[in-house]
Amino acid sequence: MYRRAAVSIPSNIVEGKARGSNKDYNRFLLMARGSLEEVKYQILLAKDLKYIDDTKYKEIFNKTDEAGRLLGGLIKKLDSSQLVRK
């Protein structure tokens, strides 16, 4: 159910980095964050539909939460490095 969105998170990060500009990288990081939010919703839906139990939901949610913090930190670092260059 959530595999495509989950795969697009690191794919967007890698593609953005490969573009070579901080502006493109930031745009792709924001897309990755959007995909992460999509995954969070899909695992909630999977729990509500009883495809996964509460334990599995919490396990996956904790991983998505950690990924979100790491991604947010990367976005923040990139934003602050852009401010220095202006």
SULHU-V223767 format. One record per residue. RES is the residue in three letters. D_FIRST is the distance of its C-alpha to the first C-alpha in Angstrom with 2 decimals. Layout:
BEGIN
RES/D_FIRST ; RES/D_FIRST
END
This chain:
BEGIN
MET/0.00 ; TYR/3.80 ; ARG/5.85 ; ARG/7.66 ; ALA/8.77 ; ALA/9.67 ; VAL/11.63 ; SER/13.30 ; ILE/14.89 ; PRO/17.33 ; SER/17.64 ; ASN/18.98 ; ILE/21.25 ; VAL/22.70 ; GLU/23.19 ; GLY/24.86 ; LYS/27.13 ; ALA/28.10 ; ARG/29.25 ; GLY/32.28 ; SER/32.82 ; ASN/31.97 ; LYS/31.24 ; ASP/28.54 ; TYR/27.21 ; ASN/27.02 ; ARG/25.25 ; PHE/22.51 ; LEU/22.30 ; LEU/21.79 ; MET/18.95 ; ALA/17.40 ; ARG/18.00 ; GLY/16.32 ; SER/13.10 ; LEU/13.56 ; GLU/14.02 ; GLU/10.85 ; VAL/9.04 ; LYS/11.55 ; TYR/10.88 ; GLN/7.15 ; ILE/8.41 ; LEU/11.30 ; LEU/9.64 ; ALA/8.01 ; LYS/11.65 ; ASP/13.26 ; LEU/11.73 ; LYS/12.86 ; TYR/9.87 ; ILE/11.36 ; ASP/14.99 ; ASP/16.87 ; THR/17.91 ; LYS/14.55 ; TYR/13.54 ; LYS/16.88 ; GLU/16.59 ; ILE/13.43 ; PHE/14.89 ; ASN/18.17 ; LYS/16.86 ; THR/15.31 ; ASP/18.63 ; GLU/20.63 ; ALA/18.90 ; GLY/19.65 ; ARG/23.23 ; LEU/23.67 ; LEU/22.33 ; GLY/24.52 ; GLY/27.44 ; LEU/27.07 ; ILE/27.00 ; LYS/30.00 ; LYS/31.86 ; LEU/31.40 ; ASP/32.55 ; SER/35.58 ; SER/36.50 ; GLN/36.53 ; LEU/38.89 ; VAL/41.28 ; ARG/41.54 ; LYS/42.56
END
